[in-house]
Every structure is written in structure tokens, then in C-alpha cells.
Amino acid sequence: MKIFTFKTRLSVKIRKIEKEFNTVTKQQIHNKEHISILRYGAYDVDPKYLVIWIITQSDKVRDDLKNNEVLKKLLREKFYYVDYPECSINDVK
């Protein structure tokens, strides 16, 4: 039962992270291009196996986001904000 509770709490945290990523990323896009947030991985086995993709409509926006160090820092902070397991945060991609 304890594992099920952990998975449920982790799923809630990941959904919050996705919402936060969406909000923060949209604030960084100047032309308001549509983005999608996709998650995958074996995070139910270990939280460090979470992968989150930010999908853009254009290569230019993708490259702008990829090179935006402020955005990367803001997104990484969201894991702390939702109390994601701290020992896994640096391994999340």
C-alpha cells in the first residue's frame, strides 16, 4: 500500500510540474507560439527516471528555449517548489 501512495503523490507532483513548466515556458516565448509538455520515463520505478520534453512548433523557438539559461534555472526550481524527491532532481532530464 505504501508504494501505491508514493506513486499517487509522485503523479500529483509531476502534473504540477507540467503545469508550472507550461506557464513559465510560455512567458519566455515572445511570439506566443503553442507548446506542449510531454513526460515519460520509468519515474514510477525511481523518480530520477523522469524525462520532460517541451515540444515547440518551430526550430527557432526550440533553439531559443534550449539556450535560455534563465529558463533552465526557473524550470529546475519547480521541482523544489512541488517537493519532488530532492535526491532525484539533478538526474531528471
C-alpha positions, -999 to +999 in steps of 0.1 A: +000+000+000+029+024+008+043+021-028+008+029-043+006+060-021+041+071-032+032+067-069+000+087-064+018+115-046+045+115-073+020+116-101+003+147-085+037+164-082+046+156-118+012+171-130+020+202-110+055+204-126+039+201-161+016+230-154+044+251-140+066+242-170+039+253-193+033+286-176+070+295-172+079+285-207+050+304-223+062+335-205+096+331-222+082+328-257+078+362-273+056+352-303+033+331-281+038+300-302+019+269-290+040+245-269+032+211-254+047+194-224+054+157-227+066+134-199+078+099-200+102+075-183+102+049-155+097+075-128+074+050-110+105+028-106+127+057-095+118+094-096+152+102-113+140+085-145+115+113-153+120+130-187+101+161-196+101+174-232+090+209-242+076+205-277+075+236-299+061+243-333+093+258-347+130+251-346+137+287-338+117+287-306+131+253-296+167+267-300+158+299-281+144+278-252+173+254-253+198+283-250+179+302-223+198+296-191+173+317-170+145+294-182+165+263-173+171+276-138+134+285-134+123+251-146+147+232-123+134+253-094+099+240-100+110+205-088+118+220-054+086+240-054+064+209-057+087+190-032+099+164-058+123+139-042+154+160-039+179+132-044+164+127-079+161+163-092+196+166-107+190+133-127+157+143-142+162+152-179 
